[in-house]
Structures are given as C-alpha cells and as structure tokens.
C-alpha cells in the first residue's frame, strides 16, 4: 500500500487552481467532476462535492493539518506571497526557529493551513 494523494476542500476550484499554480508552480494533471489532481499529489475538491459525499460540513481554519513545502529562497517566496496575495491571513510571517530553520505559516484562500520552510 502507498499514499497516492492528499485532498483539501476548496470553495472555488478555479481560484484555488490559480493560487497553487501561481505560488507553488503546481500544474493540473486531471480534472473531473469537482476535483483537480495537481502535480506533487495535491487534490483540490469542491466543497459541495465533499459535503455531499461525506455528509459533513467543512471547518476552515481548523488547524488540524498542514500542507508543508520547502523553499531555499524563502525571502523571495515571502515577497511573492505578499505581492500576489496581500489579503493572506498569516499564522506567522517569516520567522527563524531556534534551530535555524526559517518558516512562514498562512492559510490558503479556503482556510487550509500551509507552512513553507527552508530545508533542514
């Protein structure tokens, strides 16, 4: 057995597709019935499809999980994020942990938590 994908729920597939393409360089592999499979295994699923399939409401900004990306030039990434998406809600802006790793945490437009850090 192996993990193939990870799925996040979004309100607007097109808006989220642009967000993940523009900010992270992910591209669409497959698109079907309220779902987009992007490169690197990320799946975007329409909120209505999720709620109908599971019978559960989506809880944005629930802080129960996080997408983690690594970036060598994190200062440039932080600038790009601010320039492309100035309305971003941050958990923490660019900071340095005591062990030297630089990180930034924020929500995507649908309240999914993202962390971008420098490699360990």
C-alpha positions as CSV (number, residue, x, y, z in Angstrom):
1,X,0.0,0.0,0.0
2,X,1.1,3.6,-0.6
3,X,-0.2,7.1,-0.1
4,X,-1.1,8.5,-3.6
5,X,-2.7,11.9,-2.9
6,X,-3.8,14.3,-0.3
7,X,-7.0,16.2,-0.7
8,X,-8.1,19.6,0.5
9,X,-11.5,21.1,0.2
10,X,-11.9,24.4,-1.6
11,X,-14.8,26.8,-2.3
12,X,-13.7,27.9,-5.8
13,X,-11.8,25.4,-7.8
14,X,-10.6,27.9,-10.4
15,X,-9.4,30.4,-7.7
16,X,-7.6,27.7,-5.8
17,X,-6.1,26.2,-9.0
18,X,-4.6,29.7,-9.8
19,X,-3.3,30.1,-6.2
20,X,-1.4,26.8,-6.2
21,X,-0.2,27.3,-9.8
22,X,1.0,30.9,-9.2
23,X,2.5,30.4,-5.8
24,X,3.9,26.9,-5.9
25,X,4.2,26.0,-9.6
26,X,1.8,23.0,-9.3
27,X,0.1,22.0,-12.6
28,X,-3.2,20.2,-13.3
29,X,-2.8,16.5,-14.2
30,X,-6.5,15.5,-14.1
31,X,-9.8,17.4,-13.8
32,X,-13.2,15.8,-13.3
33,X,-16.5,16.4,-11.5
34,X,-15.4,19.0,-8.9
35,X,-11.9,17.6,-8.5
36,X,-8.5,18.6,-9.7
37,X,-5.4,16.5,-9.3
38,X,-2.3,18.6,-9.3
39,X,1.4,17.7,-9.6
40,X,3.0,16.5,-6.3
41,X,-0.1,14.7,-5.3
42,X,-2.3,17.6,-4.2
43,X,-6.1,17.2,-4.9
44,X,-8.5,20.1,-4.8
45,X,-12.1,19.1,-4.2
46,X,-15.1,21.4,-4.5
47,X,-16.8,22.0,-1.1
48,X,-20.2,20.9,-2.4
49,X,-18.8,17.6,-3.6
50,X,-17.1,17.0,-0.3
51,X,-20.1,17.8,1.8
52,X,-22.4,15.7,-0.4
53,X,-20.0,12.7,-0.3
54,X,-19.3,12.8,3.4
55,X,-22.4,14.4,4.9
56,X,-20.1,16.6,6.9
57,X,-19.6,20.4,6.9
58,X,-16.2,21.8,6.1
59,X,-14.4,23.6,9.0
60,X,-12.0,26.1,7.5
61,X,-9.0,27.2,9.7
62,X,-9.4,24.2,11.9
63,X,-5.6,23.8,12.3
64,X,-5.9,20.1,12.3
65,X,-3.5,19.5,9.4
66,X,-1.0,21.4,7.3
67,X,0.5,21.3,3.8
68,X,4.3,21.6,4.1
69,X,6.5,22.9,1.3
70,X,10.3,23.6,1.3
71,X,11.9,26.6,-0.4
72,X,15.6,27.5,-0.4
73,X,14.9,31.2,-1.2
74,X,12.2,31.7,1.4
75,X,12.7,35.5,1.5
76,X,11.8,35.7,-2.2
77,X,8.8,33.4,-1.6
78,X,7.5,35.6,1.3
79,X,7.8,38.6,-1.1
80,X,6.0,36.7,-3.8
81,X,3.2,35.7,-1.4
82,X,2.7,39.3,-0.2
83,X,2.7,40.7,-3.7
84,X,0.4,38.1,-5.3
85,X,-1.9,37.6,-2.3
86,X,-1.8,40.7,0.0
87,X,-5.1,39.5,1.7
88,X,-3.3,36.4,3.1
89,X,-4.1,35.5,6.6
90,X,-0.9,34.6,8.5
91,X,-0.3,32.3,11.4
92,X,3.3,33.7,11.5
93,X,5.1,35.8,9.0
94,X,8.6,34.8,8.1
95,X,10.5,33.9,11.2
96,X,13.5,31.8,12.3
97,X,13.2,29.0,14.7
98,X,15.9,28.5,17.4
99,X,17.4,25.6,15.4
100,X,17.9,28.0,12.4
101,X,15.1,26.9,10.0
102,X,13.1,29.8,8.5
103,X,9.4,29.3,8.2
104,X,6.2,31.1,7.2
105,X,2.7,29.8,8.0
106,X,-0.5,31.1,6.4
107,X,-3.9,30.0,5.2
108,X,-4.8,29.4,1.6
109,X,-8.0,31.3,0.3
110,X,-10.1,28.5,1.8
111,X,-8.6,28.2,5.3
112,X,-6.2,25.3,4.6
113,X,-3.1,25.8,6.6
114,X,0.2,25.9,4.7
115,X,3.8,26.0,6.0
116,X,6.8,26.9,3.9
117,X,10.2,26.3,5.4
118,X,13.8,26.2,4.4
119,X,15.2,22.7,4.1
120,X,16.6,21.2,7.4
